[in-house]
Amino acid sequence: MRTRVLSCLVLFALAGAAPGQTLTIYSGRGEALVQPLVERFTAETGIEVSVRYGGTAELAVLILEEGRASPADVFWGQDAGALGALSQAGRLLALPADLTAGLPGIFTSRGGFWIATSGRARVLAFNPAGSAPEPWPSSVFDLVDETYRGRVAWAPTNGSFQAFVTAMRVVHGEDLTETWLRGMIANDTQAYRNNTTQVEAIAAGEVDYALVNNYYLLRFLASDPDLSVAQSFFDDGDIGNLVNVAGAGIVVTSGNVDAAQRFLRFLLDEQAQRYFTDEVFEYPVTTDVTPDPRLVSYGELLAASPDVDLDVLEDLEGTLELLREVGLL
């Protein structure tokens, strides 16, 4: 009996986890997407993981409401805005410097309270046959032109679109952002539920353009290489090319900081980063993993990306208020 107990203790020591240790994660990333990684982490470390799945903004608010009683060790968000909100509120621990060392600048928290786990870019998806003969819009602001009347799709209720509008408010100010929103409405921009339905709308000939994240089209093309949809950036530095991230931080009241740090390091390891780019078509955030060849190169991405501090995208409520004011919500 003693031999069996000692053997179990040795196995747990090799795995780096104490018997019965459980890490609690609040995840705004979908279960179907990230549960395989969570299970792989447990298999490699012996650390049991309890995951509460939900909307990113909803879970961030929950952590704020729970305060010091929050059971969450790790918050894993779908966008930088929620991570910024928690760090601004003092709800995330400062991370060891080596966790973020060497990551590209567009994928880092300047405050050092969270890590990016994968990246994605806003792009303009389009119908190659329907839009090729005309001049390409150099900026997202060009889409209010009469040329594009009734031909552009967007998803005002989608979190990624709302993060983009927040970035526009930060970079260009409230007045210009409101003017653009009202101009798009006046130009009969077509509203859809999410990014997926926008890509489907282009393929069905309902619209010629759509404001989406880069990976949705690649998921379609993986099953239908002949789909008549393509995508591209606006001119370099345009806010329409916003690069956003999914990311994770450690909740300040965590009682499992060592295990939480180990989970964050796991998300930056080669196998997890390769999973994000090969299976999800997002950008890896470590330079030792090459993006899926169907994604544009890091060089092109860095050139196209606007200079936005992802930590300041936390004012989602201000964006929701503006969207309600112009009649989009």
C-alpha positions as CSV (number, residue, x, y, z in Angstrom):
1,M,0.0,0.0,0.0
2,R,2.8,2.4,0.9
3,T,4.5,1.6,-2.4
4,R,1.3,2.6,-4.3
5,V,1.0,5.9,-2.4
6,L,4.7,6.7,-3.0
7,S,4.2,5.9,-6.7
8,C,1.2,8.3,-6.9
9,L,3.2,11.1,-5.2
10,V,6.0,10.6,-7.7
11,L,3.7,10.8,-10.6
12,F,2.1,14.0,-9.3
13,A,5.6,15.5,-8.7
14,L,6.6,14.7,-12.2
15,A,3.5,16.3,-13.5
16,G,4.2,19.4,-11.4
17,A,0.8,19.3,-9.6
18,A,-0.3,18.5,-6.1
19,P,-3.0,15.8,-5.7
20,G,-6.5,17.4,-5.9
21,Q,-5.2,20.7,-7.3
22,T,-7.9,22.3,-9.4
23,L,-7.5,25.4,-11.6
24,T,-10.7,27.4,-12.3
25,I,-10.9,29.2,-15.6
26,Y,-13.5,31.7,-16.7
27,S,-13.5,31.3,-20.5
28,G,-15.0,33.6,-23.1
29,R,-13.6,31.4,-25.8
30,G,-16.1,28.7,-26.9
31,E,-16.0,25.2,-25.4
32,A,-15.8,23.4,-28.8
33,L,-12.8,25.5,-29.7
34,V,-10.6,25.4,-26.5
35,Q,-11.7,22.3,-24.5
36,P,-9.3,20.1,-26.4
37,L,-6.4,22.3,-25.2
38,V,-7.7,22.3,-21.7
39,E,-7.8,18.5,-21.7
40,R,-4.3,18.4,-23.1
41,F,-3.0,20.6,-20.3
42,T,-4.5,18.3,-17.7
43,A,-3.0,15.3,-19.4
44,E,0.4,16.8,-19.4
45,T,0.5,18.4,-16.0
46,G,-2.0,16.4,-13.8
47,I,-3.7,19.7,-12.9
48,E,-7.4,19.4,-13.0
49,V,-9.3,22.2,-14.6
50,S,-12.8,23.5,-14.0
51,V,-14.0,25.8,-16.8
52,R,-16.9,28.2,-16.7
53,Y,-17.8,29.1,-20.3
54,G,-19.8,32.2,-21.2
55,G,-19.6,35.5,-23.0
56,T,-16.4,37.4,-22.6
57,A,-18.0,40.6,-21.4
58,E,-20.4,38.7,-19.2
59,L,-17.6,36.8,-17.4
60,A,-15.5,40.0,-17.0
61,V,-18.4,41.7,-15.3
62,L,-19.0,38.6,-13.1
63,I,-15.4,38.8,-11.9
64,L,-15.8,42.4,-11.0
65,E,-19.1,41.7,-9.2
66,E,-17.6,38.7,-7.3
67,G,-14.7,40.8,-6.0
68,R,-12.5,39.0,-3.6
69,A,-14.9,36.1,-3.4
70,S,-14.3,35.2,-7.1
71,P,-13.3,31.5,-7.5
72,A,-11.7,32.3,-10.9
73,D,-7.9,31.7,-11.2
74,V,-7.6,32.6,-14.9
75,F,-9.7,34.8,-17.1
76,W,-9.5,33.8,-20.8
77,G,-11.1,36.4,-23.0
78,Q,-12.1,36.6,-26.6
79,D,-10.9,40.2,-27.0
80,A,-8.5,42.7,-25.4
81,G,-11.3,45.1,-24.3
82,A,-12.4,42.8,-21.5
83,L,-8.9,42.1,-20.4
84,G,-8.2,45.8,-20.4
85,A,-11.2,46.5,-18.3
86,L,-10.2,43.9,-15.6
87,S,-6.6,45.2,-15.5
88,Q,-7.8,48.8,-15.2
89,A,-10.0,47.7,-12.3
90,G,-7.0,46.1,-10.6
91,R,-8.5,42.6,-11.0
92,L,-5.5,41.0,-12.7
93,L,-2.0,40.2,-11.4
94,A,1.1,41.6,-13.0
95,L,2.7,38.8,-14.9
96,P,6.4,37.7,-14.9
97,A,8.3,39.6,-17.5
98,D,9.5,36.5,-19.2
99,L,5.9,35.5,-20.1
100,T,5.6,38.4,-22.6
101,A,9.3,38.7,-23.6
102,G,9.8,38.5,-27.3
103,L,6.2,38.7,-28.3
104,P,5.4,41.0,-31.3
105,G,4.3,44.5,-30.1
106,I,0.8,44.2,-31.6
107,F,0.2,41.1,-29.4
108,T,1.2,42.5,-26.1
109,S,-0.4,44.2,-23.1
110,R,1.7,47.3,-22.5
111,G,0.7,47.1,-18.8
112,G,1.9,43.5,-18.4
113,F,-1.3,42.2,-16.8
114,W,-2.3,39.7,-19.5
115,I,-0.9,37.7,-22.4
116,A,-2.3,37.4,-25.9
117,T,-2.9,33.7,-26.8
118,S,-3.8,34.2,-30.5
119,G,-4.4,37.1,-32.8
120,R,-6.8,38.0,-35.5
121,A,-7.2,40.9,-38.0
122,R,-10.3,42.8,-39.2
123,V,-10.5,42.6,-43.0
124,L,-12.9,43.4,-45.8
125,A,-14.3,40.3,-47.4
126,F,-15.6,40.7,-50.9
127,N,-17.1,39.0,-53.9
128,P,-14.3,38.9,-56.5
129,A,-16.7,38.9,-59.4
130,G,-18.9,41.7,-58.2
131,S,-16.3,44.1,-56.9
132,A,-13.2,43.6,-58.9
133,P,-13.8,46.2,-61.7
134,E,-14.1,49.2,-59.4
135,P,-11.4,51.0,-57.3
136,W,-10.6,49.3,-54.0
137,P,-11.7,51.3,-50.9
138,S,-8.5,52.5,-49.3
139,S,-10.1,53.0,-45.9
140,V,-13.1,51.7,-44.0
141,F,-14.3,55.3,-44.1
142,D,-14.7,55.1,-47.9
143,L,-17.6,52.7,-47.5
144,V,-20.0,55.5,-46.8
145,D,-19.6,56.5,-50.5
146,E,-22.6,56.1,-52.8
147,T,-20.6,53.4,-54.8
148,Y,-21.2,51.0,-51.9
149,R,-24.9,51.7,-51.2
150,G,-26.7,48.5,-50.1
151,R,-23.7,46.4,-50.9
152,V,-21.8,46.2,-47.6
153,A,-22.6,43.9,-44.6
154,W,-21.8,44.4,-40.9
155,A,-22.8,42.8,-37.6
156,P,-23.5,45.6,-35.0
157,T,-24.4,43.1,-32.2
158,N,-21.2,41.1,-32.7
159,G,-18.5,41.5,-30.0
160,S,-15.6,41.8,-32.6
161,F,-17.4,44.6,-34.4
162,Q,-18.0,46.4,-31.2
163,A,-14.3,46.1,-30.2
164,F,-13.5,47.6,-33.7
165,V,-15.8,50.5,-33.0
166,T,-14.2,51.0,-29.6
167,A,-10.8,51.2,-31.4
168,M,-12.2,53.7,-33.9
169,R,-13.4,55.9,-31.0
170,V,-10.0,55.7,-29.3
171,V,-8.1,56.6,-32.5
172,H,-10.4,58.9,-34.3
173,G,-12.7,60.3,-31.6
174,E,-16.4,60.1,-30.8
175,D,-17.6,62.6,-33.4
176,L,-15.9,61.0,-36.4
177,T,-17.0,57.5,-35.3
178,E,-20.6,58.6,-34.9
179,T,-20.4,60.3,-38.3
180,W,-19.2,57.1,-39.9
181,L,-21.8,55.0,-38.2
182,R,-24.6,57.3,-39.3
183,G,-23.1,57.5,-42.8
184,M,-23.1,53.7,-43.1
185,I,-26.7,53.5,-41.9
186,A,-27.7,56.1,-44.5
187,N,-25.8,54.1,-47.2
188,D,-28.1,51.1,-46.5
189,T,-25.4,48.9,-44.9
190,Q,-27.0,45.4,-44.4
191,A,-27.0,44.1,-40.8
192,Y,-26.3,40.4,-40.1
193,R,-26.1,38.4,-36.9
194,N,-22.3,37.6,-37.0
195,N,-19.2,37.1,-39.1
196,T,-20.3,33.7,-40.4
197,T,-23.6,34.9,-41.8
198,Q,-21.8,37.8,-43.5
199,V,-19.5,35.5,-45.4
200,E,-22.5,33.4,-46.4
201,A,-24.3,36.5,-47.6
202,I,-21.4,37.3,-50.0
203,A,-21.4,33.8,-51.3
204,A,-25.2,33.9,-51.8
205,G,-24.9,37.2,-53.7
206,E,-26.8,39.2,-51.2
207,V,-23.9,41.7,-50.7
208,D,-20.5,42.4,-52.2
209,Y,-18.5,43.3,-49.1
210,A,-18.4,42.5,-45.4
211,L,-16.5,43.7,-42.4
212,V,-15.3,40.5,-40.7
213,N,-12.4,38.8,-38.8
214,N,-9.8,37.1,-41.0
215,Y,-10.4,33.5,-40.0
216,Y,-14.0,33.0,-40.9
217,L,-13.4,32.9,-44.6
218,L,-10.5,30.4,-44.1
219,R,-12.8,28.1,-42.2
220,F,-15.2,28.2,-45.2
221,L,-12.5,27.6,-47.7
222,A,-11.2,24.6,-45.8
223,S,-14.4,22.8,-46.7
224,D,-15.2,24.6,-50.0
225,P,-12.1,25.8,-51.8
226,D,-14.2,27.1,-54.7
227,L,-16.3,29.5,-52.5
228,S,-16.6,32.8,-54.4
229,V,-15.3,35.0,-51.6
230,A,-12.0,36.7,-51.0
231,Q,-10.6,39.2,-48.5
232,S,-8.0,41.9,-48.1
233,F,-6.8,44.8,-46.0
234,F,-7.5,48.4,-46.4
235,D,-4.4,50.7,-46.8
236,D,-1.7,50.2,-44.3
237,G,-2.5,51.6,-40.9
238,D,-6.2,52.0,-41.5
239,I,-8.4,51.3,-38.4
240,G,-10.4,48.9,-40.6
241,N,-7.4,46.5,-40.3
242,L,-7.6,46.4,-36.5
243,V,-5.6,43.5,-35.0
244,N,-7.2,42.2,-31.9
245,V,-6.4,39.3,-29.6
246,A,-7.8,36.6,-27.5
247,G,-5.8,36.6,-24.2
248,A,-5.6,35.4,-20.7
249,G,-4.7,36.8,-17.3
250,I,-4.5,35.7,-13.7
251,V,-7.2,37.0,-11.4
252,V,-5.7,38.9,-8.4
253,T,-7.5,36.7,-5.8
254,S,-6.3,33.4,-7.3
255,G,-5.1,30.8,-4.8
256,N,-3.4,28.8,-7.5
257,V,-1.0,31.3,-9.0
258,D,1.7,28.8,-9.9
259,A,-0.8,26.6,-11.7
260,A,-2.3,29.6,-13.4
261,Q,1.1,30.7,-14.6
262,R,1.8,27.2,-15.9
263,F,-1.5,27.3,-17.9
264,L,-0.5,30.6,-19.5
265,R,2.9,29.2,-20.4
266,F,1.2,26.2,-21.9
267,L,-0.9,28.5,-24.1
268,L,2.3,30.0,-25.5
269,D,4.0,26.7,-26.1
270,E,4.5,25.5,-29.7
271,Q,1.7,22.9,-29.7
272,A,-1.0,25.3,-28.5
273,Q,0.2,28.0,-30.8
274,R,0.2,25.6,-33.7
275,Y,-3.3,24.5,-32.8
276,F,-4.6,28.1,-33.0
277,T,-3.1,28.8,-36.4
278,D,-3.6,25.4,-38.0
279,E,-7.0,24.5,-36.7
280,V,-8.6,27.9,-35.9
281,F,-6.8,30.1,-38.6
282,E,-5.8,32.7,-36.1
283,Y,-2.3,34.2,-35.8
284,P,0.2,32.6,-33.4
285,V,1.6,35.2,-31.0
286,T,5.0,33.6,-30.7
287,T,7.5,34.1,-33.5
288,D,8.8,30.5,-33.4
289,V,5.5,29.3,-34.9
290,T,4.9,30.2,-38.5
291,P,1.3,31.3,-39.3
292,D,-0.8,29.0,-41.5
293,P,0.3,29.7,-45.1
294,R,-3.3,30.8,-45.9
295,L,-2.9,33.8,-43.6
296,V,-0.9,36.9,-44.7
297,S,2.6,37.0,-43.4
298,Y,3.6,38.7,-40.1
299,G,5.3,41.4,-42.2
300,E,2.2,42.3,-44.1
301,L,0.1,42.1,-40.9
302,L,2.5,44.4,-39.0
303,A,2.4,46.9,-42.0
304,A,-1.4,46.8,-42.2
305,S,-2.1,47.1,-38.5
306,P,-3.1,50.5,-37.0
307,D,-1.2,51.6,-33.9
308,V,-3.6,50.9,-31.1
309,D,-2.9,50.2,-27.5
310,L,-5.1,47.1,-26.8
311,D,-5.2,48.0,-23.1
312,V,-7.4,51.0,-23.8
313,L,-10.2,49.1,-25.6
314,E,-12.0,48.5,-22.3
315,D,-14.8,51.1,-22.8
316,L,-17.3,48.7,-24.3
317,E,-20.2,50.4,-22.5
318,G,-19.4,53.7,-24.2
319,T,-19.5,51.8,-27.5
320,L,-22.8,50.2,-26.7
321,E,-24.2,53.5,-25.7
322,L,-23.1,55.0,-29.0
323,L,-24.6,52.1,-31.0
324,R,-27.9,52.5,-29.2
325,E,-27.9,56.2,-29.8
326,V,-27.5,55.8,-33.6
327,G,-30.1,53.0,-33.7
328,L,-28.0,49.9,-34.3
329,L,-28.9,48.2,-31.0
